Amino acid sequence: MRRLNLGLDGLPALREATGSRALDLPAAVTLAELAGVDAIRLGVTEELRPVRETDVADARRAARRLELRMAPTPGLVKIALEGRPDRVILSGHGTDGTGPLDLRARGVALDPVVRTLAEAGIPTAAVVTPDLEAVKRVHGESIPGIEFYTGSIVDLPDSERRAELERLGDAVRLAAKLHMSIGLGGALSFRVLPEVLEACPAADSVCVGRAALGRAVLVGMDRTLRDLRALVA
């Protein structure tokens, strides 16, 4: 069965936007796991906003499986070593840290980060654009997992989206041949998820964040995640 990962960055972001102290991250983690979520994900940035170190610690205590999304920088590696997530997802340096790595950029040195985390018993995956060369680069860095960023695909016009989904499918097939774990994430919603999964049935996991939290406001967390679990299976 394909794994469902839930990004909960939206809760700390709401706390920061509203100043509310009533948002209970551990309770949300527990509810999500009871509804069938396989892993909880938080993303940290160098500014430690909106997700704080205390959020990582709270989620670690509450979650059976916690993933930490972050850029491959020394300061954030320290956060990961202290927080002890079950997996680290290496992503880009954008303002919210959700984008893909630019593997062509100068100064992108993944090997020291991957090696440090591996020595601490923390496996890694890399967020990349759906591109065959990106798959080869991640595999060459001995990173066991890859997550294809779908945020730049889902809102394209139909003809362009179909072409990009074909490109995504090709990248997923190559990653599968290389025996990598394969995830999908980035702006996925209930509307687009079936189309994306149809293009790449070999994907092992899906990460959904704000779309799930937004729907949960209307129909509740339990129903939202059970519906999502049914879509992902």
Backbone as numpy.savetxt, mean C-alpha at the origin, in Angstrom:
# Nx Ny Nz CAx CAy CAz Cx Cy Cz
-6.71 -17.34 -1.85 -7.55 -16.14 -1.85 -6.67 -14.89 -1.85
-7.03 -13.94 -2.66 -6.27 -12.68 -2.73 -6.40 -11.90 -1.43
-5.30 -11.31 -0.97 -5.30 -10.58 0.30 -5.85 -9.17 0.14
-6.54 -8.72 1.17 -7.09 -7.36 1.21 -6.36 -6.57 2.29
-5.70 -5.49 1.89 -5.01 -4.61 2.81 -5.76 -3.29 2.90
-5.87 -2.75 4.09 -6.61 -1.51 4.29 -5.67 -0.40 4.75
-5.61 0.67 3.96 -4.83 1.84 4.34 -5.65 2.73 5.26
-5.11 3.01 6.45 -5.84 3.80 7.44 -5.25 5.20 7.63
-4.46 5.67 6.68 -3.90 7.02 6.78 -4.98 8.09 6.90
-6.16 7.80 6.35 -7.23 8.79 6.36 -7.67 9.18 7.76
-7.53 8.29 8.73 -7.95 8.62 10.09 -7.02 9.64 10.74
-5.70 9.47 10.73 -4.84 10.53 11.23 -4.97 11.84 10.45
-5.23 11.74 9.13 -5.42 12.95 8.33 -6.67 13.70 8.79
-7.73 12.95 9.09 -8.96 13.59 9.59 -8.73 14.21 10.96
-7.98 13.52 11.79 -7.65 14.07 13.11 -6.91 15.41 12.97
-5.97 15.46 12.02 -5.20 16.68 11.85 -6.04 17.80 11.27
-6.95 17.44 10.37 -7.79 18.46 9.73 -8.83 19.04 10.68
-9.33 18.21 11.58 -10.43 18.65 12.46 -9.99 18.98 13.87
-8.79 18.51 14.24 -8.35 18.70 15.62 -9.03 17.78 16.60
-9.76 16.78 16.10 -10.49 15.87 16.98 -9.54 14.88 17.63
-9.75 14.61 18.90 -8.98 13.58 19.60 -9.80 12.32 19.83
-11.00 12.30 19.24 -11.91 11.18 19.50 -11.71 10.02 18.54
-10.83 10.19 17.52 -10.63 9.14 16.53 -9.77 8.03 17.14
-10.29 6.84 17.12 -9.65 5.71 17.80 -9.05 4.76 16.76
-7.77 4.93 16.49 -7.11 4.11 15.48 -7.09 2.63 15.86
-6.72 2.25 17.08 -6.75 0.82 17.43 -8.13 0.19 17.27
-9.19 0.93 17.60 -10.54 0.39 17.42 -10.84 0.15 15.94
-10.41 1.08 15.09 -10.62 0.90 13.65 -9.85 -0.30 13.14
-8.65 -0.52 13.65 -7.86 -1.69 13.27 -8.60 -2.98 13.64
-9.11 -3.02 14.84 -9.82 -4.22 15.30 -11.07 -4.49 14.46
-11.85 -3.45 14.20 -13.05 -3.60 13.37 -12.71 -4.10 11.98
-11.64 -3.56 11.41 -11.24 -3.95 10.07 -10.85 -5.43 10.03
-10.10 -5.88 11.01 -9.68 -7.28 11.02 -10.85 -8.21 11.24
-11.80 -7.81 12.08 -12.99 -8.63 12.28 -13.81 -8.76 11.00
-13.74 -7.72 10.14 -14.49 -7.74 8.88 -13.75 -8.47 7.77
-12.55 -8.97 8.04 -11.88 -9.80 7.05 -10.67 -9.19 6.38
-10.19 -8.03 6.86 -8.99 -7.43 6.29 -7.76 -8.24 6.70
-6.84 -8.44 5.76 -5.67 -9.27 6.04 -4.52 -8.48 6.64
-4.40 -7.19 6.29 -3.32 -6.37 6.84 -3.77 -4.93 6.91
-3.25 -4.22 7.90 -3.46 -2.79 8.05 -2.21 -2.08 7.54
-2.41 -0.97 6.84 -1.27 -0.22 6.33 -1.33 1.23 6.78
-0.20 1.73 7.23 -0.02 3.15 7.51 1.16 3.66 6.70
1.10 4.93 6.30 2.20 5.54 5.57 2.83 6.65 6.38
4.15 6.63 6.50 4.85 7.68 7.23 5.70 8.50 6.27
5.80 9.80 6.56 6.66 10.70 5.81 7.73 11.26 6.74
8.70 11.95 6.17 9.77 12.53 6.98 9.22 13.52 8.01
8.11 14.19 7.66 7.52 15.16 8.59 6.73 14.50 9.72
6.50 13.18 9.58 5.68 12.45 10.55 4.32 13.11 10.72
3.71 13.48 9.59 2.36 14.03 9.56 1.67 13.52 8.30
0.42 13.13 8.37 -0.42 13.10 9.58 -0.17 11.89 10.48
0.47 10.84 9.93 0.74 9.65 10.76 1.95 9.92 11.64
1.78 9.74 12.93 2.84 9.98 13.90 3.46 8.65 14.35
4.58 8.76 15.03 5.20 7.56 15.59 4.25 6.84 16.56
3.48 7.63 17.32 2.54 7.01 18.26 1.45 6.25 17.53
1.06 6.71 16.33 0.07 5.98 15.54 0.63 4.62 15.11
1.88 4.62 14.69 2.52 3.36 14.29 2.55 2.39 15.47
2.92 2.91 16.65 2.97 2.07 17.85 1.59 1.55 18.22
0.58 2.41 18.15 -0.79 1.99 18.48 -1.28 0.92 17.51
-1.02 1.14 16.21 -1.47 0.17 15.21 -0.72 -1.15 15.36
0.58 -1.08 15.70 1.36 -2.30 15.89 0.79 -3.15 17.02
0.38 -2.50 18.09 -0.18 -3.25 19.22 -1.53 -3.87 18.87
-2.31 -3.19 18.01 -3.66 -3.65 17.73 -3.74 -4.63 16.56
-2.83 -4.52 15.60 -2.95 -5.27 14.35 -2.25 -6.62 14.41
-2.89 -7.62 13.85 -2.21 -8.91 13.67 -1.10 -8.78 12.63
-1.38 -8.02 11.57 -0.39 -7.80 10.52 -0.40 -6.33 10.14
0.76 -5.68 10.24 0.89 -4.26 9.95 1.92 -4.04 8.86
1.54 -3.23 7.86 2.48 -2.81 6.83 2.75 -1.31 6.99
3.99 -0.92 6.74 4.39 0.48 6.84 4.88 0.93 5.47
4.22 1.96 4.94 4.62 2.51 3.64 5.49 3.75 3.87
6.62 3.82 3.16 7.56 4.91 3.42 8.54 5.05 2.27
9.14 6.24 2.18 10.23 6.44 1.23 11.50 5.79 1.80
12.43 5.39 0.93 13.65 4.70 1.40 14.70 5.69 1.92
14.44 6.30 3.07 15.36 7.26 3.66 15.81 6.77 5.04
17.00 7.18 5.47 17.52 6.68 6.75 16.61 6.98 7.94
16.02 8.19 7.98 15.16 8.54 9.10 13.94 7.65 9.20
13.38 7.30 8.06 12.19 6.45 8.07 12.55 4.99 8.31
13.73 4.59 7.89 14.18 3.24 8.22 14.24 3.07 9.74
14.68 4.12 10.42 14.74 4.08 11.89 13.33 3.87 12.47
12.34 4.58 11.91 10.96 4.41 12.36 10.51 2.97 12.17
10.87 2.39 11.01 10.47 1.01 10.73 11.13 0.03 11.70
12.40 0.24 11.98 13.10 -0.67 12.90 12.51 -0.60 14.30
12.07 0.58 14.69 11.46 0.72 16.02 10.03 0.21 16.03
9.30 0.42 14.91 7.88 0.04 14.88 7.64 -1.43 14.60
8.63 -2.12 14.02 8.54 -3.56 13.75 7.29 -3.96 12.96
7.05 -3.35 11.80 5.94 -3.82 10.97 6.26 -5.19 10.39
5.23 -5.85 9.89 5.43 -7.16 9.26 6.02 -7.02 7.86
5.83 -5.86 7.24 6.42 -5.60 5.93 6.53 -4.10 5.73
7.56 -3.68 5.00 7.72 -2.27 4.63 7.50 -2.14 3.13
6.66 -1.17 2.75 6.38 -0.88 1.36 7.14 0.39 0.99
8.14 0.27 0.14 8.97 1.41 -0.24 8.28 2.19 -1.37
8.04 3.48 -1.11 7.29 4.29 -2.07 8.05 5.57 -2.37
7.42 6.46 -3.14 8.06 7.69 -3.56 8.10 8.74 -2.47
8.67 9.89 -2.83 8.89 10.98 -1.87 7.79 12.04 -1.94
6.64 11.76 -2.52 5.59 12.76 -2.64 5.14 13.28 -1.29
4.30 14.32 -1.32 3.89 14.97 -0.07 3.20 14.00 0.87
2.47 13.02 0.32 1.81 12.05 1.20 2.45 10.67 1.12
3.51 10.55 0.32 4.24 9.29 0.27 3.52 8.15 -0.40
2.47 8.43 -1.18 1.69 7.33 -1.76 2.13 6.98 -3.17
2.94 7.80 -3.81 3.29 7.58 -5.20 4.37 6.52 -5.39
4.66 6.22 -6.66 5.66 5.18 -6.96 7.08 5.71 -6.80
8.01 4.81 -6.65 9.43 5.14 -6.68 9.84 5.55 -8.08
10.71 6.54 -8.18 11.31 6.89 -9.46 12.65 6.18 -9.53
12.65 5.01 -10.12 13.84 4.18 -10.12 14.93 4.70 -11.05
14.59 5.69 -11.89 15.59 6.27 -12.79 16.28 7.46 -12.18
15.76 7.96 -11.07 16.33 9.17 -10.46 17.69 8.88 -9.85
18.56 9.87 -9.90 19.87 9.73 -9.27 19.70 9.74 -7.75
20.49 8.94 -7.11 20.45 8.94 -5.65 19.46 7.96 -5.05
18.72 7.23 -5.90 17.80 6.22 -5.38 18.61 4.95 -5.09
18.92 4.76 -3.83 19.74 3.61 -3.42 18.89 2.70 -2.54
18.34 1.67 -3.14 17.44 0.79 -2.41 18.19 -0.30 -1.64
19.33 -0.72 -2.17 20.00 -1.88 -1.58 20.32 -1.71 -0.09
20.90 -0.57 0.35 21.19 -0.45 1.79 19.95 -0.53 2.66
18.85 0.07 2.19 17.60 0.05 2.95 17.04 -1.37 3.01
16.99 -2.02 1.86 16.45 -3.38 1.80 17.28 -4.32 2.66
18.61 -4.17 2.61 19.49 -5.04 3.37 19.33 -4.81 4.88
19.24 -3.54 5.28 19.07 -3.23 6.71 17.77 -3.81 7.24
16.70 -3.66 6.49 15.41 -4.19 6.93 15.42 -5.72 6.93
16.05 -6.31 5.92 16.11 -7.78 5.85 16.88 -8.34 7.04
17.95 -7.68 7.42 18.72 -8.14 8.57 17.91 -8.06 9.86
16.92 -7.15 9.89 16.05 -7.04 11.06 14.83 -7.95 10.94
14.78 -8.75 9.87 13.66 -9.68 9.69 12.41 -9.04 9.13
12.55 -7.89 8.46 11.40 -7.17 7.90 11.47 -7.23 6.37
10.59 -7.98 5.72 10.61 -8.03 4.26 10.11 -6.73 3.65
10.41 -6.54 2.37 10.05 -5.30 1.68 9.33 -5.57 0.37
8.65 -4.52 -0.08 8.08 -4.48 -1.43 8.29 -3.07 -1.94
8.26 -2.89 -3.24 8.49 -1.58 -3.84 7.28 -1.17 -4.67
6.86 0.09 -4.51 5.77 0.64 -5.31 6.36 1.22 -6.60
5.86 0.75 -7.74 6.38 1.21 -9.03 5.23 1.43 -10.00
5.51 2.16 -11.07 4.55 2.29 -12.15 4.51 0.96 -12.92
3.40 0.67 -13.58 3.30 -0.59 -14.35 4.21 -0.56 -15.57
5.43 -1.04 -15.39 6.45 -0.93 -16.42 7.37 -2.15 -16.33
7.67 -2.75 -17.46 8.49 -3.96 -17.46 9.89 -3.70 -16.92
10.48 -2.56 -17.28 11.82 -2.24 -16.78 11.83 -2.04 -15.28
10.74 -1.47 -14.75 10.65 -1.29 -13.30 10.61 -2.64 -12.60
9.90 -3.59 -13.17 9.84 -4.93 -12.59 11.24 -5.55 -12.55
11.97 -5.41 -13.65 13.32 -5.98 -13.72 14.24 -5.32 -12.70
14.10 -4.01 -12.53 14.96 -3.30 -11.58 14.66 -3.75 -10.14
13.40 -3.86 -9.79 13.04 -4.29 -8.44 13.53 -5.71 -8.19
13.36 -6.58 -9.16 13.84 -7.96 -9.01 15.35 -7.98 -8.87
16.03 -7.13 -9.62 17.48 -7.07 -9.55 17.99 -6.56 -8.22
17.17 -5.81 -7.49 17.53 -5.31 -6.17 17.24 -6.34 -5.07
16.80 -7.53 -5.48 16.47 -8.61 -4.53 15.35 -8.21 -3.58
14.43 -7.40 -4.07 13.24 -7.04 -3.30 12.16 -8.07 -3.62
11.65 -8.77 -2.61 10.76 -9.90 -2.89 9.36 -9.54 -3.36
8.93 -8.29 -3.11 7.57 -7.93 -3.46 7.51 -6.67 -4.31
6.45 -6.56 -5.08 6.25 -5.39 -5.92 4.79 -4.98 -5.84
4.53 -3.68 -5.79 3.16 -3.18 -5.80 3.03 -2.18 -6.94
2.10 -2.44 -7.82 1.91 -1.57 -8.98 0.97 -0.42 -8.62
1.44 0.79 -8.89 0.68 1.99 -8.57 -0.40 2.21 -9.63
-1.65 2.19 -9.20 -2.78 2.32 -10.13 -3.39 3.73 -10.13
-2.86 4.63 -9.31 -3.46 5.95 -9.18 -3.46 6.77 -10.45
-2.50 6.51 -11.34 -2.44 7.27 -12.60 -3.28 6.64 -13.70
-3.94 5.52 -13.42 -4.70 4.79 -14.43 -6.20 4.99 -14.29
-6.70 4.98 -13.07 -8.12 4.76 -12.84 -9.01 5.87 -13.37
-8.51 7.09 -13.48 -9.35 8.20 -13.94 -9.14 8.58 -15.40
-8.40 7.77 -16.13 -8.16 8.06 -17.54 -9.43 7.83 -18.37
-9.56 8.50 -19.52 -10.65 8.17 -20.45 -10.59 6.70 -20.83
-11.73 6.17 -21.26 -11.85 4.72 -21.49 -10.75 4.16 -22.39
-10.51 4.80 -23.54 -9.53 4.26 -24.49 -8.13 4.25 -23.90
-7.76 5.31 -23.20 -6.43 5.38 -22.59 -6.32 4.41 -21.42
-7.40 4.27 -20.66 -7.36 3.36 -19.52 -7.18 1.92 -19.98
-7.85 1.54 -21.06 -7.71 0.17 -21.55 -6.26 -0.13 -21.93
-5.61 0.84 -22.58 -4.21 0.65 -22.97 -3.31 0.53 -21.75
-3.55 1.34 -20.73 -2.74 1.29 -19.52 -3.01 0.01 -18.72
-4.24 -0.48 -18.77 -4.54 -1.73 -18.09 -3.84 -2.91 -18.78
-3.71 -2.85 -20.09 -2.96 -3.89 -20.80 -1.49 -3.85 -20.38
-0.96 -2.63 -20.25 0.42 -2.47 -19.80 0.60 -3.00 -18.38
-0.39 -2.72 -17.53 -0.36 -3.25 -16.17 -0.38 -4.77 -16.18
-1.24 -5.35 -17.01 -1.31 -6.81 -17.09 0.00 -7.43 -17.52
0.70 -6.79 -18.48 2.00 -7.30 -18.92 3.01 -7.27 -17.77
3.01 -6.17 -17.01 3.95 -6.04 -15.89 3.66 -7.07 -14.81
2.39 -7.31 -14.54 2.01 -8.31 -13.54 2.44 -9.70 -13.98
2.26 -10.01 -15.24 2.66 -11.33 -15.73 4.17 -11.55 -15.61
4.95 -10.50 -15.89 6.40 -10.64 -15.75 6.77 -10.85 -14.28
6.17 -10.07 -13.39 6.46 -10.23 -11.96 6.09 -11.63 -11.48
4.98 -12.17 -12.00 4.57 -13.52 -11.62 5.60 -14.55 -12.09
6.13 -14.36 -13.29 7.16 -15.29 -13.81 8.42 -15.24 -12.96
8.68 -14.07 -12.36 9.86 -13.91 -11.52 9.59 -14.31 -10.07
8.40 -14.84 -9.82 8.00 -15.36 -8.50 8.04 -14.27 -7.42
7.61 -13.07 -7.78 7.52 -11.98 -6.83 6.10 -11.92 -6.27
5.96 -11.44 -5.04 4.61 -11.16 -4.55 4.12 -9.89 -5.24
2.85 -9.85 -5.61 2.33 -8.79 -6.47 1.14 -8.12 -5.81
1.24 -6.81 -5.61 0.15 -6.05 -5.05 -0.31 -4.95 -6.00
-1.50 -4.45 -5.74 -2.07 -3.33 -6.49 -2.52 -2.29 -5.50
-2.30 -1.01 -5.81 -2.76 0.04 -4.90 -2.62 1.41 -5.51
-3.50 2.31 -5.09 -3.46 3.69 -5.57 -4.78 4.11 -6.17
-5.58 4.86 -5.38 -6.87 5.41 -5.84 -7.86 4.35 -6.26
-7.74 3.14 -5.75 -8.69 2.08 -6.10 -10.01 2.31 -5.37
-11.09 2.10 -6.09 -12.43 2.28 -5.53 -13.29 1.08 -5.89
-14.48 1.04 -5.33 -15.42 -0.05 -5.64 -15.74 -0.06 -7.13
-15.76 1.10 -7.76 -16.15 1.20 -9.17 -15.08 0.62 -10.10
-13.82 0.93 -9.84 -12.76 0.54 -10.78 -12.09 -0.78 -10.43
-12.25 -1.22 -9.20 -11.52 -2.41 -8.76 -11.80 -3.65 -9.62
-13.05 -3.96 -9.97 -13.27 -5.16 -10.80 -12.53 -5.10 -12.14
-12.51 -3.94 -12.76 -11.83 -3.79 -14.05 -10.31 -3.99 -13.91
-9.74 -3.45 -12.85 -8.30 -3.59 -12.62 -7.96 -5.06 -12.35
-8.75 -5.72 -11.53 -8.46 -7.12 -11.20 -8.64 -8.03 -12.41
-9.58 -7.70 -13.28 -9.77 -8.49 -14.50 -8.52 -8.43 -15.38
-7.84 -7.28 -15.36 -6.65 -7.11 -16.19 -5.45 -7.85 -15.64
-5.44 -8.14 -14.34 -4.26 -8.79 -13.75 -4.68 -9.76 -12.66
-5.24 -10.90 -13.06 -5.72 -11.88 -12.09 -4.62 -12.50 -11.23
-3.34 -12.35 -11.63 -2.26 -12.95 -10.86 -1.88 -12.12 -9.64
-2.49 -10.97 -9.44 -2.16 -10.13 -8.29 -2.49 -10.87 -7.00
-1.58 -10.79 -6.02 -1.76 -11.49 -4.76 -2.56 -10.67 -3.75
-2.45 -9.33 -3.84 -3.07 -8.48 -2.83 -3.53 -7.16 -3.43
-4.46 -6.53 -2.73 -5.00 -5.22 -3.13 -5.03 -4.35 -1.89
-4.61 -3.10 -2.05 -4.69 -2.14 -0.94 -5.69 -1.04 -1.30
-6.67 -0.86 -0.45 -7.67 0.19 -0.62 -7.65 1.05 0.64
-7.77 2.34 0.46 -7.70 3.24 1.60 -8.91 4.15 1.72
-8.79 5.34 1.16 -9.80 6.37 1.39 -11.16 6.00 0.82
-11.19 5.25 -0.27 -12.49 4.85 -0.82 -13.26 4.01 0.19
-12.55 3.14 0.90 -13.21 2.31 1.91 -13.66 3.14 3.09
-12.80 4.05 3.55 -13.15 4.87 4.70 -14.32 5.79 4.38
-14.35 6.33 3.15 -15.46 7.19 2.75 -16.78 6.45 2.72
-16.76 5.24 2.20 -17.99 4.45 2.16 -18.42 4.02 3.55
-17.44 3.78 4.42 -17.76 3.35 5.78 -18.54 4.42 6.55
-18.32 5.69 6.20 -19.08 6.77 6.84 -20.57 6.63 6.54
-20.89 6.08 5.37 -22.29 5.97 4.94 -22.94 4.67 5.40
-22.23 3.55 5.30 -22.87 2.25 5.56 -22.22 1.47 6.70
-21.15 2.02 7.29 -20.48 1.33 8.38 -19.27 0.55 7.91
-18.31 0.39 8.81 -17.06 -0.28 8.48 -17.26 -1.75 8.15
-18.10 -2.42 8.92 -18.26 -3.86 8.73 -18.81 -4.18 7.34
-19.91 -3.53 6.97 -20.50 -3.80 5.66 -19.57 -3.40 4.53
-18.91 -2.24 4.67 -17.99 -1.77 3.63 -16.90 -2.80 3.36
-16.28 -3.29 4.41 -15.15 -4.19 4.23 -15.57 -5.58 3.81
-16.75 -6.01 4.24 -17.23 -7.31 3.77 -17.57 -7.25 2.28
-18.15 -6.13 1.82 -18.40 -5.95 0.39 -17.09 -5.91 -0.39
-16.11 -5.23 0.17 -14.82 -5.13 -0.49 -14.11 -6.47 -0.53
-14.22 -7.22 0.57 -13.64 -8.56 0.64 -14.22 -9.44 -0.48
-15.52 -9.31 -0.72 -16.17 -10.10 -1.77 -15.66 -9.71 -3.16
-15.38 -8.42 -3.37 -14.88 -7.96 -4.66 -13.46 -8.47 -4.91
-12.66 -8.49 -3.86 -11.25 -8.81 -4.00 -11.00 -10.31 -4.14
-11.85 -11.12 -3.51 -11.63 -12.58 -3.47 -11.49 -13.18 -4.87
